[in-house]
Amino acid sequence: MSVVTARTDEDARRLIREAIDETLVVEAAAGTGKTTELVNRIVRVLREGRAGVREVIAVTFTEKAAGEMTEANLVIFNTCS
C-alpha cells in the first residue's frame, strides 16, 4: 500500500475512483461523501469483472455508513448478479 496525499478534494475523489488496483485508506470529515465514493468504487470493481460479489469487503466504523453501504450493495448485487 502506498501513501498518497491528494492535493485537492477532486484529486482525492479521482484517486478513489480510478486507482482500483491500489489499497486505499480514506480519511475525511463526516458528510464529505466517503461512503458514496466507496460504493462507487465497489460498483466499478464489480462491473469491470475485477472481483465477484463474494470477494469484496468494505470496512466502516459507523452504523450509519454500514447501513448505507448495505443498502447500496444490495442494489448493486441485484444489478450485477
C-alpha positions, 0 to 999 in steps of 0.5 A: 500500500502506498501513501498518497496525499491528494492535493485537492478534494477532486484529486482525492475523489479521482484517486478513489475512483480510478486507482482500483488496483491500489489499497486505499485508506480514506480519511475525511470529515463526516458528510464529505461523501466517503461512503458514496465514493466507496460504493462507487468504487465497489460498483466499478470493481464489480462491473469491470469483472475485477472481483465477484460479489463474494470477494469484496469487503468494505470496512466502516466504523459507523452504523450509519455508513454500514447501513448505507453501504448495505443498502447500496450493495444490495442494489448493486448485487441485484444489478450485477448478479 
